[in-house]
Amino acid sequence: MAQARAASNNGRAARDDFAALRSDLDTLRKDVGTLVSSLKDNASSRAEAELDAMRQRVVTLAHDVQTTGQQQLRRAERSIEEQPLMSVAIAFITGLVVGRLMDRR
C-alpha cells in the first residue's frame, strides 16, 4: 500500500510539474511575443526618425543649391551687363566649338 501511495504521489508530482512547465512555457511565449512586438515598434520608430532626418537634409540641400544657383545667375547677368560684346563673342565661339564636336559624331 505504501508503494501505491508513493506511485500516486509521484504521478501527481509529475502532473503538477508538467502543469507548471506548461504555464511557464505559455508565459515565455507571451513574453517573446511582447519582445518581438516591442522590437518591431522600436525599429519602426528609429527608421521613421532616420527618414525624417534624411528628408530634412534633402530640403536643406535643395535650398542651398537653389540659393547658390540664384547667386551664380546674378553674377552671370552682371558680367554680361558689364561686358556685352565679350559675352556675345564667348557665346559665338562656344557655339562653334559645340557645333564642331557634334559634326564629328
DSSP file (Angstrom, degrees, kcal/mol; ACC not computed):
  #  RESIDUE AA STRUCTURE BP1 BP2  ACC     N-H-->O    O-->H-N    N-H-->O    O-->H-N    TCO  KAPPA ALPHA  PHI   PSI    X-CA   Y-CA   Z-CA
    1    1 A M     >        0   0    0      0, 0.0     4,-2.3     0, 0.0     5,-0.2   0.000 360.0 360.0 360.0 -37.2    0.0    0.0    0.0
    2    2 A A  H  >  +     0   0    0      1,-0.2     4,-2.3     2,-0.2     5,-0.2   0.867 360.0  52.8 -63.0 -35.0    2.8    2.4    0.7
    3    3 A Q  H  > S+     0   0    0      2,-0.2     4,-2.6     1,-0.2    -1,-0.2   0.892 106.6  52.1 -68.5 -36.9    4.1    1.7   -2.7
    4    4 A A  H  > S+     0   0    0      2,-0.2     4,-2.4     1,-0.2    -2,-0.2   0.908 110.9  47.6 -64.9 -41.8    0.7    2.6   -4.2
    5    5 A R  H  X S+     0   0    0     -4,-2.3     4,-2.8     2,-0.2    -2,-0.2   0.900 112.0  49.9 -65.9 -39.6    0.7    5.9   -2.3
    6    6 A A  H  X S+     0   0    0     -4,-2.3     4,-2.5     2,-0.2    -2,-0.2   0.909 112.1  47.7 -65.0 -42.0    4.2    6.7   -3.4
    7    7 A A  H  X S+     0   0    0     -4,-2.6     4,-2.3     2,-0.2    -2,-0.2   0.904 113.0  49.0 -65.2 -40.5    3.4    5.9   -7.0
    8    8 A S  H  X S+     0   0    0     -4,-2.4     4,-2.4     2,-0.2    -2,-0.2   0.915 112.2  47.8 -65.0 -43.1    0.2    8.1   -6.7
    9    9 A N  H  X S+     0   0    0     -4,-2.8     4,-2.6     1,-0.2    -2,-0.2   0.891 111.8  50.4 -64.7 -39.0    2.2   10.9   -5.2
   10   10 A N  H  X S+     0   0    0     -4,-2.5     4,-2.4     2,-0.2    -2,-0.2   0.890 110.0  50.8 -65.4 -38.3    4.9   10.6   -7.9
   11   11 A G  H  X S+     0   0    0     -4,-2.3     4,-2.4     2,-0.2    -2,-0.2   0.915 112.4  45.8 -64.5 -43.2    2.1   10.7  -10.5
   12   12 A R  H  X S+     0   0    0     -4,-2.4     4,-3.1     2,-0.2     5,-0.2   0.913 112.3  51.0 -65.7 -41.8    0.6   13.9   -9.0
   13   13 A A  H  X S+     0   0    0     -4,-2.6     4,-2.5     1,-0.2    -2,-0.2   0.909 110.7  49.0 -61.8 -41.0    4.0   15.5   -8.7
   14   14 A A  H  X S+     0   0    0     -4,-2.4     4,-2.6     2,-0.2    -1,-0.2   0.918 112.6  47.7 -64.8 -42.6    4.8   14.7  -12.3
   15   15 A R  H  X S+     0   0    0     -4,-2.4     4,-2.6     2,-0.2    -2,-0.2   0.910 112.6  49.0 -63.9 -41.6    1.4   16.2  -13.4
   16   16 A D  H  X S+     0   0    0     -4,-3.1     4,-2.6     2,-0.2    -2,-0.2   0.901 111.3  50.0 -64.1 -39.8    2.0   19.2  -11.2
   17   17 A D  H  X S+     0   0    0     -4,-2.5     4,-2.7    -5,-0.2    -2,-0.2   0.915 111.7  48.0 -64.0 -42.9    5.5   19.6  -12.8
   18   18 A F  H  X S+     0   0    0     -4,-2.6     4,-2.8     2,-0.2    -2,-0.2   0.903 112.0  49.6 -65.2 -39.8    4.0   19.3  -16.3
   19   19 A A  H  X S+     0   0    0     -4,-2.6     4,-2.5     2,-0.2    -2,-0.2   0.916 112.7  46.9 -64.1 -42.9    1.3   21.9  -15.5
   20   20 A A  H  X S+     0   0    0     -4,-2.6     4,-2.6     2,-0.2    -2,-0.2   0.909 113.1  49.5 -64.7 -40.9    3.9   24.3  -14.1
   21   21 A L  H  X S+     0   0    0     -4,-2.7     4,-2.5     2,-0.2    -2,-0.2   0.912 110.8  49.8 -63.4 -43.1    6.1   23.7  -17.1
   22   22 A R  H  X S+     0   0    0     -4,-2.8     4,-2.4     2,-0.2    -2,-0.2   0.916 111.7  48.7 -61.2 -43.5    3.2   24.3  -19.4
   23   23 A S  H  X S+     0   0    0     -4,-2.5     4,-2.3     2,-0.2    -2,-0.2   0.911 111.3  49.5 -63.0 -43.1    2.3   27.5  -17.6
   24   24 A D  H  X S+     0   0    0     -4,-2.6     4,-2.7     1,-0.2    -2,-0.2   0.896 110.7  50.4 -63.0 -40.4    6.0   28.7  -17.8
   25   25 A L  H  X S+     0   0    0     -4,-2.5     4,-2.7     2,-0.2    -2,-0.2   0.899 109.9  50.1 -65.9 -40.0    6.1   27.9  -21.5
   26   26 A D  H  X S+     0   0    0     -4,-2.4     4,-2.3     2,-0.2    -2,-0.2   0.920 112.3  47.5 -62.0 -43.3    2.9   29.9  -22.1
   27   27 A T  H  X S+     0   0    0     -4,-2.3     4,-2.6     2,-0.2    -2,-0.2   0.916 112.5  49.4 -63.0 -43.4    4.3   32.8  -20.1
   28   28 A L  H  X S+     0   0    0     -4,-2.7     4,-2.7     2,-0.2     5,-0.2   0.908 109.6  51.7 -61.9 -42.6    7.6   32.6  -22.1
   29   29 A R  H  X S+     0   0    0     -4,-2.7     4,-2.2     1,-0.2    -2,-0.2   0.912 111.9  46.4 -61.1 -43.6    5.6   32.5  -25.4
   30   30 A K  H  X S+     0   0    0     -4,-2.3     4,-2.4     2,-0.2    -1,-0.2   0.906 112.5  50.3 -65.5 -41.6    3.7   35.7  -24.4
   31   31 A D  H  X S+     0   0    0     -4,-2.6     4,-2.6     2,-0.2    -2,-0.2   0.907 110.6  48.9 -63.9 -41.7    6.9   37.4  -23.2
   32   32 A V  H  X S+     0   0    0     -4,-2.7     4,-2.8     2,-0.2     5,-0.2   0.904 111.0  51.2 -64.7 -40.5    8.7   36.6  -26.5
   33   33 A G  H  X S+     0   0    0     -4,-2.2     4,-2.3    -5,-0.2    -2,-0.2   0.918 111.3  47.2 -61.1 -43.2    5.7   37.9  -28.4
   34   34 A T  H  X S+     0   0    0     -4,-2.4     4,-2.5     2,-0.2    -2,-0.2   0.905 112.3  50.5 -63.9 -42.0    5.8   41.1  -26.5
   35   35 A L  H  X S+     0   0    0     -4,-2.6     4,-2.6     2,-0.2    -2,-0.2   0.928 111.0  47.7 -62.7 -46.3    9.5   41.4  -27.0
   36   36 A V  H  X S+     0   0    0     -4,-2.8     4,-2.4     1,-0.2    -1,-0.2   0.911 112.3  50.0 -62.0 -42.4    9.2   40.9  -30.8
   37   37 A S  H  X S+     0   0    0     -4,-2.3     4,-2.4    -5,-0.2    -1,-0.2   0.917 111.5  48.4 -62.3 -42.9    6.4   43.4  -30.9
   38   38 A S  H  X S+     0   0    0     -4,-2.5     4,-2.7     1,-0.2    -2,-0.2   0.906 110.7  50.9 -63.9 -41.5    8.5   46.0  -29.0
   39   39 A L  H  X S+     0   0    0     -4,-2.6     4,-2.8     2,-0.2     5,-0.2   0.906 110.4  49.6 -63.0 -41.4   11.5   45.4  -31.2
   40   40 A K  H  X S+     0   0    0     -4,-2.4     4,-2.6     2,-0.2    -2,-0.2   0.938 112.8  46.7 -62.0 -46.4    9.3   45.9  -34.3
   41   41 A D  H  X S+     0   0    0     -4,-2.4     4,-2.6     2,-0.2    -2,-0.2   0.913 113.7  48.6 -62.2 -42.9    7.9   49.1  -32.9
   42   42 A N  H  X S+     0   0    0     -4,-2.7     4,-2.5     2,-0.2    -2,-0.2   0.922 112.9  47.0 -63.8 -45.2   11.4   50.4  -31.9
   43   43 A A  H  X S+     0   0    0     -4,-2.8     4,-2.6     1,-0.2    -2,-0.2   0.899 112.8  50.2 -64.3 -39.6   12.9   49.6  -35.3
   44   44 A S  H  X S+     0   0    0     -4,-2.6     4,-2.4    -5,-0.2    -2,-0.2   0.915 111.3  48.4 -64.5 -42.7    9.9   51.3  -37.0
   45   45 A S  H  X S+     0   0    0     -4,-2.6     4,-2.3     2,-0.2    -2,-0.2   0.914 112.8  47.7 -64.3 -42.4   10.3   54.4  -34.8
   46   46 A R  H  X S+     0   0    0     -4,-2.5     4,-2.5     2,-0.2    -2,-0.2   0.907 112.0  49.8 -65.5 -41.3   14.0   54.6  -35.5
   47   47 A A  H  X S+     0   0    0     -4,-2.6     4,-2.4     1,-0.2    -2,-0.2   0.904 111.1  49.7 -64.1 -40.1   13.5   54.1  -39.2
   48   48 A E  H  X S+     0   0    0     -4,-2.4     4,-2.4     2,-0.2    -1,-0.2   0.897 110.5  49.9 -65.4 -40.0   10.9   56.8  -39.2
   49   49 A A  H  X S+     0   0    0     -4,-2.3     4,-2.2     2,-0.2    -2,-0.2   0.908 111.5  48.7 -64.8 -41.7   13.2   59.2  -37.3
   50   50 A E  H  X S+     0   0    0     -4,-2.5     4,-2.4     2,-0.2    -2,-0.2   0.899 110.6  51.3 -64.1 -40.4   16.1   58.5  -39.8
   51   51 A L  H  X S+     0   0    0     -4,-2.4     4,-2.5     2,-0.2    -2,-0.2   0.910 109.6  49.6 -63.4 -42.6   13.7   59.1  -42.7
   52   52 A D  H  X S+     0   0    0     -4,-2.4     4,-2.2     2,-0.2    -1,-0.2   0.901 110.7  50.1 -62.3 -40.9   12.6   62.4  -41.2
   53   53 A A  H  X S+     0   0    0     -4,-2.2     4,-2.2     2,-0.2    -2,-0.2   0.904 111.0  49.3 -64.3 -40.7   16.3   63.4  -40.7
   54   54 A M  H  X S+     0   0    0     -4,-2.4     4,-2.4     2,-0.2    -2,-0.2   0.906 109.3  51.9 -65.1 -41.1   17.1   62.5  -44.4
   55   55 A R  H  X S+     0   0    0     -4,-2.5     4,-2.5     1,-0.2    -1,-0.2   0.923 109.4  50.0 -59.9 -43.5   14.1   64.5  -45.6
   56   56 A Q  H  X S+     0   0    0     -4,-2.2     4,-2.5     1,-0.2    -1,-0.2   0.901 110.1  50.2 -63.1 -40.7   15.3   67.5  -43.6
   57   57 A R  H  X S+     0   0    0     -4,-2.2     4,-2.7     2,-0.2    -1,-0.2   0.893 110.6  49.9 -64.6 -38.6   18.8   67.1  -45.1
   58   58 A V  H  X S+     0   0    0     -4,-2.4     4,-2.8     2,-0.2    -2,-0.2   0.915 111.1  48.7 -65.4 -42.4   17.4   66.9  -48.6
   59   59 A V  H  X S+     0   0    0     -4,-2.5     4,-2.2     2,-0.2    -2,-0.2   0.926 113.4  47.2 -62.6 -44.2   15.3   70.1  -48.0
   60   60 A T  H  X S+     0   0    0     -4,-2.5     4,-2.5     2,-0.2    -2,-0.2   0.920 113.4  48.3 -63.2 -44.2   18.3   71.9  -46.7
   61   61 A L  H  X S+     0   0    0     -4,-2.7     4,-2.7     2,-0.2    -2,-0.2   0.914 110.8  50.7 -63.1 -43.3   20.5   70.7  -49.6
   62   62 A A  H  X S+     0   0    0     -4,-2.8     4,-2.4     1,-0.2    -1,-0.2   0.901 110.8  49.3 -61.9 -40.4   17.8   71.8  -52.1
   63   63 A H  H  X S+     0   0    0     -4,-2.2     4,-2.6     2,-0.2    -2,-0.2   0.920 111.5  48.9 -64.0 -43.8   17.6   75.2  -50.5
   64   64 A D  H  X S+     0   0    0     -4,-2.5     4,-2.6     2,-0.2    -2,-0.2   0.905 112.1  48.5 -63.1 -41.6   21.4   75.6  -50.6
   65   65 A V  H  X S+     0   0    0     -4,-2.7     4,-2.7     2,-0.2    -2,-0.2   0.913 112.1  49.2 -65.0 -42.0   21.5   74.5  -54.3
   66   66 A Q  H  X S+     0   0    0     -4,-2.4     4,-2.4    -5,-0.2    -2,-0.2   0.923 112.2  47.9 -63.6 -43.7   18.8   77.0  -55.2
   67   67 A T  H  X S+     0   0    0     -4,-2.6     4,-2.2     2,-0.2    -2,-0.2   0.926 113.5  47.2 -62.6 -45.5   20.5   79.8  -53.3
   68   68 A T  H  X S+     0   0    0     -4,-2.6     4,-2.5     1,-0.2    -2,-0.2   0.906 111.6  51.5 -63.8 -41.6   23.8   79.1  -55.0
   69   69 A G  H  X S+     0   0    0     -4,-2.7     4,-2.3     1,-0.2    -1,-0.2   0.908 109.8  48.9 -61.4 -42.8   22.2   78.8  -58.4
   70   70 A Q  H  X S+     0   0    0     -4,-2.4     4,-2.4     2,-0.2    -1,-0.2   0.898 111.1  50.3 -65.2 -39.5   20.5   82.2  -58.0
   71   71 A Q  H  X S+     0   0    0     -4,-2.2     4,-2.3     2,-0.2    -2,-0.2   0.917 111.5  47.9 -64.4 -42.5   23.7   83.8  -56.9
   72   72 A Q  H  X S+     0   0    0     -4,-2.5     4,-2.5     2,-0.2    -2,-0.2   0.885 110.3  52.3 -65.9 -38.1   25.6   82.4  -59.9
   73   73 A L  H  X S+     0   0    0     -4,-2.3     4,-2.5     2,-0.2    -2,-0.2   0.928 110.4  47.5 -63.7 -44.8   22.8   83.5  -62.2
   74   74 A R  H  X S+     0   0    0     -4,-2.4     4,-2.4     2,-0.2    -2,-0.2   0.900 111.5  51.4 -62.1 -40.0   23.0   87.1  -60.8
   75   75 A R  H  X S+     0   0    0     -4,-2.3     4,-2.1     2,-0.2    -2,-0.2   0.911 111.0  47.6 -63.3 -42.2   26.8   87.0  -61.2
   76   76 A A  H  X S+     0   0    0     -4,-2.5     4,-2.4     2,-0.2    -2,-0.2   0.903 110.9  51.6 -65.8 -40.5   26.5   85.9  -64.8
   77   77 A E  H  X S+     0   0    0     -4,-2.5     4,-2.4     1,-0.2    -2,-0.2   0.910 110.2  48.9 -62.2 -42.3   23.9   88.6  -65.5
   78   78 A R  H  X S+     0   0    0     -4,-2.4     4,-2.4     2,-0.2    -1,-0.2   0.910 110.6  50.8 -63.8 -40.9   26.2   91.3  -64.1
   79   79 A S  H  X S+     0   0    0     -4,-2.1     4,-2.0     1,-0.2    -2,-0.2   0.907 111.2  47.8 -63.8 -41.3   29.1   90.0  -66.1
   80   80 A I  H  < S+     0   0    0     -4,-2.4    -1,-0.2     1,-0.2    -2,-0.2   0.908 112.2  49.6 -66.1 -41.3   27.0   90.1  -69.3
   81   81 A E  H  < S+     0   0    0     -4,-2.4    -2,-0.2     1,-0.2    -1,-0.2   0.874 112.7  47.5 -65.0 -36.8   25.8   93.6  -68.5
   82   82 A E  H  < S+     0   0    0     -4,-2.4    -2,-0.2     1,-0.2    -1,-0.2   0.847 130.1  19.0 -74.8 -33.6   29.3   94.9  -67.8
   83   83 A Q     X  +     0   0    0     -4,-2.0     4,-1.9    -5,-0.2    -1,-0.2  -0.600  68.3 162.1-138.1  75.1   30.9   93.4  -71.0
   84   84 A P  H  > S+     0   0    0      0, 0.0     4,-2.2     0, 0.0     5,-0.2   0.883  77.0  50.7 -65.7 -39.0   28.1   92.6  -73.5
   85   85 A L  H  > S+     0   0    0      1,-0.2     4,-2.3     2,-0.2     5,-0.2   0.917 110.8  48.6 -66.9 -40.6   30.4   92.4  -76.6
   86   86 A M  H  > S+     0   0    0      1,-0.2     4,-2.6     2,-0.2    -1,-0.2   0.888 110.7  52.1 -63.9 -38.4   32.7   89.9  -74.8
   87   87 A S  H  X S+     0   0    0     -4,-1.9     4,-2.3     2,-0.2    -1,-0.2   0.904 109.8  48.1 -64.9 -41.9   29.7   87.8  -73.7
   88   88 A V  H  X S+     0   0    0     -4,-2.2     4,-2.4     2,-0.2    -2,-0.2   0.911 112.3  49.8 -64.8 -41.6   28.4   87.7  -77.3
   89   89 A A  H  X S+     0   0    0     -4,-2.3     4,-2.6     2,-0.2     5,-0.2   0.917 111.5  47.9 -63.5 -43.8   31.9   86.7  -78.6
   90   90 A I  H  X S+     0   0    0     -4,-2.6     4,-2.5     1,-0.2    -1,-0.2   0.910 112.2  49.4 -63.9 -41.6   32.2   83.9  -76.0
   91   91 A A  H  X S+     0   0    0     -4,-2.3     4,-2.1     2,-0.2    -2,-0.2   0.902 111.7  49.4 -63.9 -40.9   28.8   82.6  -76.8
   92   92 A F  H  X S+     0   0    0     -4,-2.4     4,-2.1     2,-0.2    -2,-0.2   0.938 113.0  45.7 -63.5 -47.9   29.6   82.6  -80.5
   93   93 A I  H  X S+     0   0    0     -4,-2.6     4,-2.5     1,-0.2    -2,-0.2   0.896 111.8  52.2 -64.0 -40.5   32.9   80.8  -80.0
   94   94 A T  H  X S+     0   0    0     -4,-2.5     4,-2.5    -5,-0.2    -1,-0.2   0.907 108.4  51.6 -62.1 -40.5   31.2   78.3  -77.7
   95   95 A G  H  X S+     0   0    0     -4,-2.1     4,-2.4     2,-0.2    -2,-0.2   0.900 109.3  49.9 -62.4 -41.4   28.6   77.6  -80.3
   96   96 A L  H  X S+     0   0    0     -4,-2.1     4,-2.4     2,-0.2    -2,-0.2   0.928 111.7  47.9 -62.4 -45.4   31.2   77.0  -83.0
   97   97 A V  H  X S+     0   0    0     -4,-2.5     4,-2.3     2,-0.2    -2,-0.2   0.928 113.6  46.4 -63.5 -45.1   33.1   74.5  -80.7
   98   98 A V  H  X S+     0   0    0     -4,-2.5     4,-2.1     1,-0.2    -1,-0.2   0.900 111.4  52.9 -64.9 -39.6   29.9   72.6  -79.8
   99   99 A G  H  X S+     0   0    0     -4,-2.4     4,-1.8    -5,-0.2    -2,-0.2   0.911 109.7  48.4 -60.8 -43.6   28.9   72.6  -83.4
  100  100 A R  H  X S+     0   0    0     -4,-2.4     4,-1.4     1,-0.2    -2,-0.2   0.912 110.8  50.8 -61.3 -44.6   32.3   71.1  -84.5
  101  101 A L  H  < S+     0   0    0     -4,-2.3     4,-0.5     1,-0.2    -1,-0.2   0.876 110.6  48.8 -64.0 -37.0   32.0   68.5  -81.7
  102  102 A M  H >< S+     0   0    0     -4,-2.1     3,-0.6     1,-0.2    -1,-0.2   0.829 105.9  57.5 -73.1 -31.2   28.5   67.5  -82.9
  103  103 A D  H 3< S+     0   0    0     -4,-1.8    -1,-0.2     1,-0.2    -2,-0.2   0.817  96.9  63.8 -67.7 -30.0   29.6   67.2  -86.5
  104  104 A R  T 3<        0   0    0     -4,-1.4    -1,-0.2     1,-0.3    -2,-0.2   0.754 360.0 360.0 -67.2 -24.0   32.3   64.6  -85.6
  105  105 A R    <         0   0    0     -3,-0.6    -1,-0.3    -4,-0.5    -2,-0.2   0.471 360.0 360.0 -83.5 360.0   29.7   62.1  -84.5
